[in-house]
Amino acid sequence: NRKLLEEILLNFFETQADADSEIVAALESKDKNKAIRIAHSLKGLAGTIGAQKLQKSATELEGAIRDEKGDLSKIQVRVS
């Protein structure tokens, strides 16, 4: 169903378009749990729409945030 797919993709874009800046803001405010939740949501939603590269990147980002023991400012989002 093309219309349903368009709605799903538009909803994904509308809800996730600012995920990167939200993660950065959470990290800057030292809210590690919020940054993890945002990355986790992005990972799950990317998987739902079949965006495998984005899902993989979000998985790596979530893990990096979760495992970071020191300065969270060292985590950088890579777009490839």
Order of alpha helices (4+ residues) and beta strands (2+ residues): alpha-alpha-alpha-alpha
